[in-house]
Amino acid sequence: MGVLSWIAAPILDDHFSGPENVPLVKALLLLLSAGLIWQFALVVILIRREQGTLRWPVVREALWLRSPRDPNSGRRGGRVWLVLIPLLVLFALEGVFPEPWKPENRDFAEFLESDVGKQFVDGAWGWFAVIVVLSIFNTVLGEELLFRGLLLPRMNGAFGRFDWLANGVLFAAYHLHEPWVFLSPLADSVVLAYPTKRYRSAWIGIAVHSAQSVVIIIVVLTLVA
């Protein structure tokens, strides 16, 4: 993702037209989407090699794609899902803290607020589809499936009871494509990795992280429409 963002994108943006930062935004949207789709493909390849099959019952258990289980009562699903409420609140509070400085041409939120950004997305249903794909593979089929579905259940052998913390550190270090958010993914080890391990369900991390995708999709949709 770092190579796609900092090396490939500046090369590819020469092939796009548009004012100011529009060519770079187009290149980043396409390349980062491709990188996230590759993460999904990588999970599929590794699970197929590990389990010898891609049958859903096997994949579901291998990637913890099952309802959360209360470690105290043993209850699965139902009211256990209510744990998402405080986790979503904590995840939202991360946005309260100011981010360190980042390049102006890499701030997608600021880009959307600009006249150029609004003009770019106005009626651009094709690019909206790209953003939807990027968002889905970012928090459902890409990052969460790789870090919390594939890696976290297999990290206990190396890191013991601190596997969730190691997962968060690894998740933070992975963000070379946007290094200014380093502390946020590290904090996510508490909000995403630990609850996923405690309840033995990757759906916890997926659900909490996907709140970000839902907000992005709604905001962009209002601008496109």
KAQUIHU-V860135 format. One record per residue. N is the residue number from 1. RES is the residue in one small letter. PSI is psi in whole degrees, 0 to 359 (999 if undefined). Layout:
N:RES:PSI / N:RES:PSI
This chain:
1:m:324 / 2:g:317 / 3:v:317 / 4:l:320 / 5:s:314 / 6:w:342 / 7:i:306 / 8:a:318 / 9:a:312 / 10:p:333 / 11:i:317 / 12:l:332 / 13:d:342 / 14:d:342 / 15:h:1 / 16:f:151 / 17:s:164 / 18:g:160 / 19:p:157 / 20:e:244 / 21:n:2 / 22:v:314 / 23:p:319 / 24:l:320 / 25:v:317 / 26:k:315 / 27:a:317 / 28:l:318 / 29:l:315 / 30:l:315 / 31:l:318 / 32:l:327 / 33:s:316 / 34:a:320 / 35:g:321 / 36:l:323 / 37:i:323 / 38:w:324 / 39:q:319 / 40:f:315 / 41:a:322 / 42:l:318 / 43:v:316 / 44:v:315 / 45:i:313 / 46:l:321 / 47:i:322 / 48:r:320 / 49:r:323 / 50:e:315 / 51:q:341 / 52:g:5 / 53:t:160 / 54:l:25 / 55:r:137 / 56:w:315 / 57:p:325 / 58:v:312 / 59:v:320 / 60:r:316 / 61:e:321 / 62:a:328 / 63:l:12 / 64:w:33 / 65:l:64 / 66:r:163 / 67:s:145 / 68:p:146 / 69:r:127 / 70:d:119 / 71:p:342 / 72:n:311 / 73:s:340 / 74:g:359 / 75:r:137 / 76:r:132 / 77:g:202 / 78:g:233 / 79:r:345 / 80:v:332 / 81:w:342 / 82:l:344 / 83:v:340 / 84:l:332 / 85:i:303 / 86:p:328 / 87:l:321 / 88:l:323 / 89:v:313 / 90:l:319 / 91:f:321 / 92:a:326 / 93:l:337 / 94:e:329 / 95:g:348 / 96:v:327 / 97:f:134 / 98:p:144 / 99:e:152 / 100:p:169 / 101:w:143 / 102:k:157 / 103:p:137 / 104:e:324 / 105:n:4 / 106:r:4 / 107:d:97 / 108:f:323 / 109:a:315 / 110:e:324 / 111:f:317 / 112:l:332 / 113:e:342 / 114:s:161 / 115:d:321 / 116:v:317 / 117:g:317 / 118:k:322 / 119:q:324 / 120:f:316 / 121:v:346 / 122:d:111 / 123:g:7 / 124:a:74 / 125:w:330 / 126:g:314 / 127:w:331 / 128:f:320 / 129:a:321 / 130:v:317 / 131:i:322 / 132:v:315 / 133:v:314 / 134:l:316 / 135:s:317 / 136:i:316 / 137:f:340 / 138:n:311 / 139:t:351 / 140:v:303 / 141:l:353 / 142:g:267 / 143:e:310 / 144:e:320 / 145:l:323 / 146:l:309 / 147:f:316 / 148:r:332 / 149:g:313 / 150:l:308 / 151:l:310 / 152:l:314 / 153:p:344 / 154:r:4 / 155:m:350 / 156:n:324 / 157:g:329 / 158:a:328 / 159:f:357 / 160:g:221 / 161:r:352 / 162:f:21 / 163:d:324 / 164:w:324 / 165:l:317 / 166:a:323 / 167:n:319 / 168:g:319 / 169:v:317 / 170:l:320 / 171:f:322 / 172:a:315 / 173:a:333 / 174:y:335 / 175:h:50 / 176:l:338 / 177:h:343 / 178:e:70 / 179:p:343 / 180:w:347 / 181:v:19 / 182:f:315 / 183:l:329 / 184:s:309 / 185:p:331 / 186:l:319 / 187:a:332 / 188:d:345 / 189:s:331 / 190:v:320 / 191:v:330 / 192:l:305 / 193:a:312 / 194:y:312 / 195:p:324 / 196:t:316 / 197:k:315 / 198:r:319 / 199:y:4 / 200:r:45 / 201:s:118 / 202:a:344 / 203:w:336 / 204:i:305 / 205:g:319 / 206:i:314 / 207:a:314 / 208:v:313 / 209:h:327 / 210:s:344 / 211:a:324 / 212:q:316 / 213:s:319 / 214:v:316 / 215:v:314 / 216:i:314 / 217:i:318 / 218:i:315 / 219:v:312 / 220:v:323 / 221:l:318 / 222:t:326 / 223:l:321 / 224:v:319 / 225:a:999
